[in-house]
Amino acid sequence: MSLGQQLAPHLPFLRRYGRALTGSQAQGDRYVRATLEAIVAAPDQFPRDVDPRLGLYRTFQAIWNSANFDEVDSTEPAEEQEAVARARLSRMTPLSRQALLLTAMEGFTPEDAAYLIEVEPAEVDSLVAEALAEIEKQTRARVLIIEDEPIIAMDIESIVRDLGHEVTGVAVTRDEAVALAMEDRPGLVLADIQLADDSSGIDAVKDILAEFNVPVIFITAFPERLLTGERPEPTFLITKPFQRSTVKAAISQALFFDETTVPA
């Protein structure tokens, strides 16, 4: 099997990680494209001593850490270059959050996460703990849940409330979701894809976003269908069945970028 064939099944999930890391579909997918270009340009440098998925993410991390990938325009005055650099630094996902996303969202072991972010394995647990402590200090949000399965909706609501956020309502259809959002404007939306009346959570979110901007996390059993990189797609996405830690990480990262207002 060729290297391309080995890596193809992992690309949707690398896009998920890239988008969560950057808070933007465009920026996340840009890093993924750069990763693939680097592999094509120098296939002999691809890590062959580890699992292909691990090697793919390691190459992505190298691109992410590259100072040359997102350079400041050297034609700008020095003070403007410095201002742009500071703004970019303030929007960077800290190492602690990278560790949390890699373990809680992408399912890597602490040992694998350590390899990816180039720290000692013993450091990963402390980095994750640091990220979780940071989450506790995060601004509380008002959350709209769009989910037609009662048990799943209850589970999500429990996670949201445990994080200290307020639930503005639980909608089971597109029309109900839009009505609830207009009645009580949320600061975050958690949306399933398929809803009770065969309507779409994606369409519900589009209707809501047409009225006001709000960070959105989609929940689906088929993430690869929404992570092709070929059209406007979710920035934050949770796979069913999910772990509580995954939902927690996604919520905190979505709110992290909402507070730092990262542009697309």
C-alpha positions as CSV (number, residue, x, y, z in Angstrom):
1,M,0.0,0.0,0.0
2,S,1.3,3.4,-0.9
3,L,1.9,6.1,1.6
4,G,-0.9,8.2,0.2
5,Q,-3.3,5.2,0.6
6,Q,-2.1,4.8,4.2
7,L,-2.7,8.5,5.1
8,A,-6.0,9.0,3.2
9,P,-8.3,7.6,6.0
10,H,-6.7,9.9,8.6
11,L,-7.0,13.2,6.6
12,P,-10.6,14.1,7.7
13,F,-9.6,13.8,11.4
14,L,-6.4,15.8,10.8
15,R,-8.7,18.5,9.3
16,R,-10.8,18.3,12.5
17,Y,-7.7,18.8,14.6
18,G,-6.4,21.6,12.4
19,R,-9.7,23.5,12.6
20,A,-10.0,23.1,16.3
21,L,-6.4,24.1,16.8
22,T,-6.8,27.3,14.7
23,G,-10.4,28.1,15.3
24,S,-11.0,28.3,11.5
25,Q,-11.8,26.0,8.7
26,A,-9.8,28.0,6.3
27,Q,-6.7,28.2,8.5
28,G,-6.9,24.6,9.7
29,D,-7.3,23.3,6.1
30,R,-4.4,25.5,5.1
31,Y,-2.1,23.8,7.6
32,V,-3.3,20.4,6.4
33,R,-2.5,21.3,2.8
34,A,0.9,22.5,3.8
35,T,1.4,19.2,5.6
36,L,0.6,17.2,2.5
37,E,2.7,19.4,0.3
38,A,5.7,18.8,2.7
39,I,5.2,15.1,2.5
40,V,4.9,15.0,-1.3
41,A,8.0,17.2,-1.6
42,A,10.1,15.1,0.8
43,P,8.6,11.6,1.2
44,D,11.9,10.2,2.5
45,Q,11.6,12.5,5.5
46,F,8.2,11.2,6.6
47,P,8.5,9.3,9.9
48,R,8.6,5.6,9.0
49,D,9.3,4.3,12.4
50,V,5.8,5.0,13.8
51,D,2.2,4.4,12.8
52,P,1.2,6.4,9.6
53,R,-1.4,8.4,11.5
54,L,1.2,9.4,14.1
55,G,3.6,10.3,11.4
56,L,1.0,12.4,9.7
57,Y,0.2,14.4,12.8
58,R,3.9,14.7,13.6
59,T,4.4,16.3,10.2
60,F,1.5,18.6,10.8
61,Q,2.9,19.7,14.2
62,A,6.2,20.5,12.5
63,I,4.4,22.7,10.0
64,W,2.4,24.3,12.8
65,N,5.6,25.1,14.7
66,S,7.3,26.5,11.6
67,A,8.1,30.2,11.9
68,N,8.3,30.4,8.1
69,F,4.8,29.1,7.4
70,D,2.9,32.2,8.5
71,E,5.4,35.0,8.2
72,V,4.7,38.6,8.9
73,D,4.8,40.8,5.8
74,S,8.4,42.2,5.8
75,T,7.3,45.2,3.7
76,E,5.3,46.5,6.6
77,P,6.8,49.0,9.1
78,A,8.5,47.4,12.1
79,E,5.9,48.5,14.6
80,E,3.1,47.1,12.4
81,Q,5.0,43.8,12.0
82,E,5.4,43.6,15.8
83,A,1.7,44.3,16.3
84,V,0.7,41.6,13.9
85,A,3.1,39.2,15.5
86,R,1.6,39.9,19.0
87,A,-1.9,39.5,17.6
88,R,-1.1,36.1,16.1
89,L,0.7,35.0,19.3
90,S,-2.4,35.9,21.3
91,R,-4.5,33.6,19.1
92,M,-2.2,30.6,19.1
93,T,-3.5,27.6,20.8
94,P,-1.2,27.0,23.8
95,L,0.8,23.8,24.2
96,S,-1.5,22.8,27.1
97,R,-4.6,23.0,24.8
98,Q,-2.7,21.1,22.1
99,A,-2.2,18.3,24.6
100,L,-5.8,18.3,25.6
101,L,-7.1,18.3,22.0
102,L,-4.7,15.5,21.0
103,T,-5.8,13.2,23.9
104,A,-9.4,14.2,24.5
105,M,-10.5,14.9,20.9
106,E,-8.1,12.9,18.7
107,G,-7.8,10.0,21.1
108,F,-4.0,9.8,21.2
109,T,-2.4,8.2,24.3
110,P,-0.3,10.5,26.5
111,E,2.8,8.8,25.1
112,D,1.8,9.5,21.5
113,A,0.8,13.1,22.4
114,A,4.2,13.6,24.0
115,Y,5.8,12.4,20.7
116,L,3.7,14.8,18.7
117,I,4.3,18.0,20.7
118,E,7.9,17.0,21.5
119,V,7.8,16.9,25.3
120,E,8.5,14.2,27.8
121,P,5.6,11.8,28.4
122,A,5.4,12.8,32.0
123,E,4.7,16.4,31.0
124,V,1.5,15.6,29.1
125,D,-0.7,14.9,32.1
126,S,0.4,18.2,33.7
127,L,-0.2,20.1,30.4
128,V,-3.7,18.6,30.2
129,A,-4.3,19.5,33.8
130,E,-3.2,23.1,33.0
131,A,-5.6,23.2,30.1
132,L,-8.5,22.0,32.3
133,A,-7.7,24.5,35.0
134,E,-7.8,27.2,32.3
135,I,-11.2,26.0,31.2
136,E,-12.5,26.5,34.8
137,K,-11.6,30.2,34.5
138,Q,-13.3,30.6,31.1
139,T,-16.2,33.0,30.7
140,R,-19.5,31.3,31.2
141,A,-21.7,31.0,28.1
142,R,-25.4,30.5,27.3
143,V,-25.7,27.3,25.2
144,L,-28.4,26.2,22.8
145,I,-28.5,22.4,22.3
146,I,-30.0,21.1,19.0
147,E,-30.4,17.3,19.5
148,D,-33.4,15.0,18.8
149,E,-32.3,12.0,20.9
150,P,-33.4,12.6,24.5
151,I,-30.7,10.5,26.2
152,I,-28.0,12.2,24.2
153,A,-29.5,15.7,24.8
154,M,-29.6,15.0,28.5
155,D,-26.0,13.9,28.5
156,I,-24.9,17.0,26.6
157,E,-27.0,19.2,28.9
158,S,-25.3,17.6,31.9
159,I,-21.8,18.2,30.5
160,V,-22.6,21.8,29.6
161,R,-24.0,22.6,33.1
162,D,-21.1,20.8,34.8
163,L,-18.8,23.2,33.0
164,G,-20.7,26.1,34.6
165,H,-22.6,27.1,31.4
166,E,-26.3,27.9,31.2
167,V,-28.6,26.0,28.8
168,T,-31.0,28.3,27.0
169,G,-33.0,25.4,25.5
170,V,-33.0,22.0,23.8
171,A,-34.5,21.9,20.3
172,V,-35.4,18.8,18.3
173,T,-36.2,20.3,14.9
174,R,-34.8,23.0,12.7
175,D,-37.8,25.4,13.2
176,E,-37.7,24.9,17.0
177,A,-33.9,25.6,17.0
178,V,-34.3,28.8,15.1
179,A,-37.3,29.9,17.3
180,L,-35.3,29.3,20.5
181,A,-32.3,31.1,19.2
182,M,-34.3,34.1,18.3
183,E,-36.2,34.1,21.6
184,D,-33.1,33.8,23.8
185,R,-29.8,34.5,22.0
186,P,-27.1,31.9,22.9
187,G,-23.4,32.4,23.1
188,L,-22.7,28.8,21.8
189,V,-24.6,26.3,19.8
190,L,-24.2,22.5,20.0
191,A,-26.0,20.9,17.0
192,D,-26.7,17.4,15.8
193,I,-26.8,16.9,12.0
194,Q,-30.0,14.8,11.6
195,L,-33.1,16.0,13.5
196,A,-36.4,14.6,14.5
197,D,-38.5,15.6,11.5
198,D,-35.8,14.8,9.0
199,S,-34.7,18.4,9.0
200,S,-31.1,19.3,9.2
201,G,-29.1,20.8,12.1
202,I,-26.8,22.3,9.4
203,D,-29.8,24.2,8.0
204,A,-30.9,25.3,11.4
205,V,-27.4,26.7,12.1
206,K,-27.3,28.5,8.8
207,D,-30.6,30.1,9.6
208,I,-29.3,31.2,13.0
209,L,-26.0,32.5,11.6
210,A,-27.9,34.5,9.1
211,E,-29.2,36.5,12.1
212,F,-26.1,36.7,14.3
213,N,-22.7,35.3,14.7
214,V,-22.2,32.5,17.3
215,P,-19.6,29.7,17.7
216,V,-21.0,26.3,16.7
217,I,-20.0,22.7,17.4
218,F,-21.6,20.0,15.3
219,I,-22.2,16.5,16.5
220,T,-22.3,13.6,14.1
221,A,-21.7,9.9,13.8
222,F,-20.2,10.4,10.3
223,P,-17.5,13.2,10.7
224,E,-15.6,12.3,7.5
225,R,-18.7,13.5,5.5
226,L,-18.2,17.0,6.9
227,L,-14.4,17.1,6.8
228,T,-13.6,16.9,3.1
229,G,-12.1,20.4,2.8
230,E,-14.1,20.9,-0.4
231,R,-16.8,23.3,0.8
232,P,-17.8,25.4,3.8
233,E,-17.7,23.0,6.7
234,P,-17.8,23.0,10.5
235,T,-14.8,24.4,12.4
236,F,-15.6,22.3,15.5
237,L,-17.0,18.8,15.3
238,I,-17.6,16.0,17.8
239,T,-17.9,12.4,16.7
240,K,-20.7,10.1,18.1
241,P,-20.5,8.2,20.3
242,F,-18.6,10.8,22.3
243,Q,-16.7,11.0,25.5
244,R,-17.4,13.7,28.1
245,S,-13.8,14.8,27.8
246,T,-14.2,15.3,24.0
247,V,-17.3,17.6,24.5
248,K,-15.5,19.5,27.2
249,A,-12.5,20.1,25.0
250,A,-14.5,21.1,22.0
251,I,-16.7,23.6,24.0
252,S,-13.6,25.2,25.7
253,Q,-11.8,25.5,22.4
254,A,-14.8,27.1,20.6
255,L,-15.2,29.6,23.4
256,F,-11.4,30.2,23.5
257,F,-11.5,31.4,19.9
258,D,-14.8,33.3,20.3
259,E,-13.0,35.3,23.0
260,T,-9.9,35.9,20.9
261,T,-11.9,36.7,17.7
262,V,-9.8,34.8,15.2
263,P,-10.5,35.8,11.6
264,A,-11.1,33.2,8.9
